[in-house]
Amino acid sequence: GLAAIHQDGFGAEHLRYLGQDGGTALGDQQIGEAADNGVGGDAGEAVGAAALQADHQLGSRAGDAHFAPHVVGQLGQELHGLGEFVFHLLGDQEKLIRAIAATEKPLVTVYIAGRPLNMNLASEVSDALLTAWYPGEQGGNGIVDVLTGEYNPSGRLPMSVPRHVGQIPVHYSQGTLRDYMDCPGKPLYTFGYGLSYTTFAYSNLKLSATAKAASQPAGDNEVMQTITCTVTNTGDRDGDEVVQLYLNDEVSSVAVPPIRLKGFQKIFLKKGESREVTFQLTRQDLSIYDRNMNFTAEPGRFNVMIGGSSDNLPLKGSFEIQ
């Protein structure tokens, strides 16, 4: 099961994780009773209420802590096997977030879920968010390693996190979206986004000068363009960066997404270290299905963008296929 975790001191041995010995326990019996007595028979709401009741002193206990990790997620779905279609956090989980945030202690919110959930409140009041998905039986240990700095996180989002259900579907390949009257068009967190305990800088973009001919194919794996850039670890810790390459086809015979991920590399850099990263775009990477459903690379201009996420692409260049 999953509910709130908190820390009474800095040591990882003091961090209490629901389901581990010595942790704040929300047992199957409590959950079952809450589901039976839940308002309107809604198991998800009852589980949230049970979590709030089991940890009603969490806010005051967090007030004595150095910092307050807090887990939220799909409580009803995971604990009862019930599929939930809602986007918001079930039950009283947001009340818990507000209660802990009111202590004015540094707050880290950990999301346990198999899909994007509403992160608006957490992003406003938390000092950091950690998305752990469904981390398995060693998930507690992994979360502790990240929170205590034993491990430098390097994961990147495989989807965009929307601000509201009205944004859905929201995909990085849609490109820049217009704002709504009451909400930004950009998702809360974009595809490919992820933070590290260090920082990285991009420079020195180079593209091969020779333009290939679209009318002289030599196979799908023919290299049409070689691209290199330099990535530097500018922080004070060693870490991994996920270097992402996106492509834009300026003119095509059919409509194509304005931005498409065409390559990525995960590299480890010691603090202060720089490394040259090389990408090769093949004919297949540049091909599309035309009006006659032929998979072909059409002549034209292609724009290359490289960076750390789909909305952070500092390196830009272009090349042409004749």
C-alpha distance (Angstrom), angle and dihedral (degrees) to the residues before:
residue distance angle dihedral
G1 . . .
L2 3.78 . .
A3 3.78 134.7 .
A4 3.79 137.8 126.6
I5 3.78 124.0 -22.4
H6 3.75 124.3 -167.3
Q7 3.78 138.2 175.8
D8 3.79 127.0 -129.4
G9 3.80 92.9 -169.6
F10 3.78 142.1 1.6
G11 3.81 97.2 -89.8
A12 3.79 117.2 99.7
E13 3.81 88.8 -135.6
H14 3.81 88.5 68.6
L15 3.79 95.4 54.3
R16 3.78 109.9 109.2
Y17 3.75 118.0 -148.0
L18 3.79 122.3 -171.6
G19 3.80 110.2 -108.1
Q20 3.81 94.8 26.2
D21 3.79 122.6 102.0
G22 3.78 112.5 -87.2
G23 3.78 93.5 17.8
T24 3.77 130.9 122.3
A25 3.79 99.6 -79.7
L26 3.77 127.5 -146.5
G27 3.79 99.9 179.9
D28 3.79 130.6 -159.5
Q29 3.81 90.3 -106.0
Q30 3.81 92.5 55.5
I31 3.78 90.8 47.4
G32 3.79 92.6 47.6
E33 3.80 92.6 49.6
A34 3.78 90.9 47.2
A35 3.79 91.4 50.6
D36 3.81 91.3 49.5
N37 3.81 92.1 49.7
G38 3.80 97.9 35.2
V39 3.77 121.8 131.3
G40 3.76 108.4 -92.5
G41 3.80 89.9 -4.4
D42 3.81 90.8 -80.1
A43 3.80 105.6 155.5
G44 3.78 94.0 -166.0
E45 3.82 92.8 54.6
A46 3.80 90.2 44.6
V47 3.77 92.5 52.6
G48 3.79 89.7 50.6
A49 3.82 90.1 49.9
A50 3.80 90.5 48.3
A51 3.79 90.3 51.0
L52 3.81 90.3 51.0
Q53 3.82 91.8 47.4
A54 3.80 92.9 46.9
D55 3.81 90.6 51.5
H56 3.81 101.1 32.5
Q57 3.79 89.4 133.6
L58 3.80 94.2 49.7
G59 3.79 94.9 104.4
S60 3.80 94.0 52.9
R61 3.81 91.9 43.5
A62 3.78 90.7 50.7
G63 3.78 88.0 53.4
D64 3.81 88.5 69.7
A65 3.80 94.3 46.5
H66 3.78 130.2 95.0
F67 3.78 89.1 -129.2
A68 3.80 135.3 -9.7
P69 3.81 121.2 -129.2
H70 3.80 111.3 -167.2
V71 3.81 129.3 -171.3
V72 3.78 123.0 -146.3
G73 3.79 131.4 167.4
Q74 3.78 147.9 108.6
L75 3.78 97.3 -22.0
G76 3.79 97.1 160.8
Q77 3.78 95.1 44.4
E78 3.79 96.5 46.9
L79 3.80 98.6 41.2
H80 3.79 100.2 40.3
G81 3.80 102.6 27.1
L82 3.79 90.2 -119.9
G83 3.79 118.5 143.8
E84 3.79 112.0 -129.4
F85 3.79 121.5 -161.7
V86 3.80 95.9 -172.5
F87 3.80 121.1 112.7
H88 3.80 97.9 -152.0
L89 3.79 125.9 79.2
L90 3.78 112.0 -89.2
G91 3.78 125.8 -116.1
D92 3.80 119.8 -14.7
Q93 3.78 98.7 -25.3
E94 3.81 93.5 117.4
K95 3.81 89.0 50.6
L96 3.79 87.5 56.5
I97 3.80 91.0 50.6
R98 3.81 90.9 51.3
A99 3.82 92.2 46.3
I100 3.79 93.0 52.8
A101 3.80 93.0 42.6
A102 3.81 88.8 54.2
T103 3.81 89.1 65.9
E104 3.84 86.9 67.5
K105 3.79 90.5 -136.2
P106 3.82 118.3 138.3
L107 3.80 103.7 -83.6
V108 3.80 128.9 -154.3
T109 3.81 116.0 -172.3
V110 3.80 116.7 -156.0
Y111 3.81 118.0 -158.8
I112 3.82 117.9 -150.5
A113 3.80 107.6 -171.6
G114 3.77 144.2 114.0
R115 3.80 95.5 -128.4
P116 3.80 139.2 25.7
L117 3.80 114.4 -67.8
N118 3.79 132.1 -172.8
M119 3.80 107.0 -69.6
N120 3.81 99.0 167.2
L121 3.80 97.5 107.2
A122 3.78 94.2 40.1
S123 3.81 91.5 50.3
E124 3.81 90.0 52.5
V125 3.81 100.1 47.6
S126 3.82 103.9 25.1
D127 3.77 126.1 85.0
A128 3.81 90.3 -145.2
L129 3.81 140.4 2.3
L130 3.80 124.8 -144.2
T131 3.80 119.0 -165.3
A132 3.80 107.2 -157.4
W133 3.84 97.9 168.2
Y134 3.83 107.5 -164.3
P135 3.81 99.1 -30.2
G136 3.82 99.9 -178.6
E137 3.78 130.5 -130.9
Q138 3.81 93.0 -40.1
G139 3.78 92.0 48.8
G140 3.80 93.4 105.3
N141 3.78 91.7 56.2
G142 3.80 91.6 46.5
I143 3.79 92.4 50.5
V144 3.80 91.1 49.6
D145 3.82 90.7 50.9
V146 3.81 90.9 53.8
L147 3.81 95.7 43.8
T148 3.80 93.7 48.4
G149 3.80 94.2 44.5
E150 3.79 96.5 -113.2
Y151 3.80 87.7 123.8
N152 3.79 126.8 35.4
P153 3.85 107.2 -138.6
S154 3.80 118.4 -127.6
G155 3.81 105.2 168.1
R156 3.80 121.6 130.5
L157 3.79 128.7 -153.6
P158 3.83 113.4 -99.2
M159 3.80 89.8 -157.9
S160 3.80 140.2 21.3
V161 3.81 119.9 -92.7
P162 3.84 109.5 -134.8
R163 3.78 125.2 -142.4
H164 3.80 93.5 -141.2
V165 3.79 139.9 3.7
G166 3.80 87.6 -109.4
Q167 3.81 88.5 70.8
I168 3.79 94.2 57.5
P169 2.97 124.3 144.3
V170 3.78 93.1 45.1
H171 3.80 116.6 163.2
Y172 3.79 130.4 169.5
S173 3.81 89.5 -128.4
Q174 3.81 89.8 66.8
G175 3.78 88.2 74.5
T176 3.80 122.2 -151.3
L177 3.80 111.3 -1.5
R178 3.80 126.4 -154.3
D179 3.79 117.5 -111.1
Y180 3.78 121.2 -105.1
M181 3.80 120.2 -127.3
D182 3.81 90.5 -104.5
C183 3.79 104.0 21.5
P184 3.81 139.0 39.9
G185 3.79 114.8 -104.0
K186 3.79 92.0 -135.0
P187 3.81 115.2 89.7
L188 3.80 118.9 -111.9
Y189 3.81 90.8 -111.9
T190 3.78 121.7 11.7
F191 3.78 133.6 -138.4
G192 3.81 111.3 -79.2
Y193 3.82 94.1 20.5
G194 3.79 121.5 140.7
L195 3.79 138.6 138.1
S196 3.78 132.8 -132.4
Y197 3.79 135.1 -165.1
T198 3.78 86.3 -110.6
T199 3.81 134.8 45.8
F200 3.79 134.5 -123.2
A201 3.80 135.1 -152.3
Y202 3.82 128.6 -155.9
S203 3.79 125.6 -147.2
N204 3.80 148.2 143.5
L205 3.81 101.7 48.6
K206 3.81 113.0 -167.6
L207 3.81 130.9 -178.2
S208 3.78 126.5 -168.5
A209 3.81 109.3 -101.7
T210 3.79 99.2 -141.2
A211 3.80 114.7 96.2
K212 3.78 116.7 -146.2
A213 3.79 124.7 -139.1
A214 3.80 116.6 -115.0
S215 3.81 91.2 -153.9
Q216 3.82 95.1 59.2
P217 3.81 106.2 62.9
A218 3.79 118.2 -175.1
G219 3.79 96.7 -177.0
D220 3.81 135.9 -58.8
N221 3.82 91.5 -82.3
E222 3.79 94.3 55.8
V223 3.82 108.6 127.2
M224 3.80 108.0 -120.6
Q225 3.80 99.4 174.2
T226 3.82 136.7 12.1
I227 3.79 116.7 -154.0
T228 3.79 128.4 -172.3
C229 3.79 134.4 -179.0
T230 3.79 138.7 168.2
V231 3.80 122.3 -116.1
T232 3.82 120.3 -165.9
N233 3.78 129.7 -167.7
T234 3.81 100.5 -133.0
G235 3.81 96.8 176.0
D236 3.79 132.7 84.6
R237 3.82 97.4 -107.2
D238 3.79 135.4 65.6
G239 3.79 113.1 -108.4
D240 3.81 151.4 153.6
E241 3.79 123.6 -102.7
V242 3.80 126.3 -164.6
V243 3.81 106.0 -142.3
Q244 3.81 109.6 -155.1
L245 3.81 128.9 -162.2
Y246 3.81 121.1 -160.2
L247 3.78 129.5 -174.3
N248 3.80 134.4 -150.2
D249 3.82 121.9 -165.6
E250 3.82 105.5 -151.8
V251 3.82 97.7 -161.6
S252 3.79 128.2 16.2
S253 3.79 137.2 160.9
V254 3.81 90.9 -118.1
A255 3.81 132.6 32.2
V256 3.80 113.6 -85.8
P257 3.82 131.5 176.4
P258 3.81 111.9 -82.3
I259 3.80 91.7 -127.8
R260 3.80 130.2 26.3
L261 3.79 131.6 178.8
K262 3.80 107.4 -121.2
G263 3.78 103.0 169.0
F264 3.79 146.5 -5.7
Q265 3.78 137.9 -173.8
K266 3.78 129.8 -164.3
I267 3.79 110.9 -145.3
F268 3.80 133.0 179.5
L269 3.79 117.2 -136.2
K270 3.77 129.0 -177.5
K271 3.79 115.4 -135.8
G272 3.79 109.4 -72.5
E273 3.82 93.0 10.7
S274 3.82 122.9 132.3
R275 3.79 127.8 -160.4
E276 3.77 136.2 -176.7
V277 3.79 113.5 -124.7
T278 3.81 121.2 -158.5
F279 3.79 129.0 -157.7
Q280 3.79 126.6 -175.3
L281 3.79 119.7 -157.2
T282 3.79 112.6 -154.2
R283 3.77 128.8 -157.9
Q284 3.78 88.0 -100.8
D285 3.82 90.8 56.2
L286 3.80 89.8 55.8
S287 3.80 97.5 41.8
I288 3.79 128.2 103.1
Y289 3.79 135.5 -179.8
D290 3.80 107.0 -97.9
R291 3.82 128.3 -153.8
N292 3.80 90.3 -76.6
M293 3.80 92.3 48.9
N294 3.78 92.4 -109.2
F295 3.79 113.4 148.2
T296 3.77 100.8 -132.3
A297 3.79 144.1 147.9
E298 3.78 107.7 -119.6
P299 3.81 124.0 -153.2
G300 3.76 116.9 -103.6
R301 3.78 146.3 86.1
F302 3.80 122.7 -48.8
N303 3.79 125.8 -165.4
V304 3.79 120.0 -146.6
M305 3.81 123.1 -154.2
I306 3.82 125.4 -175.4
G307 3.79 129.9 -175.1
G308 3.78 148.0 106.2
S309 3.83 99.3 -69.1
S310 3.79 140.7 3.2
D311 3.83 91.0 -90.2
N312 3.80 97.1 40.0
L313 3.80 107.7 62.7
P314 3.81 109.0 144.2
L315 3.81 96.5 167.0
K316 3.81 116.8 73.0
G317 3.79 132.5 171.1
S318 3.78 140.6 145.1
F319 3.80 142.7 -142.3
E320 3.80 137.2 -177.2
I321 3.77 136.6 -129.2
Q322 3.81 112.0 -147.2
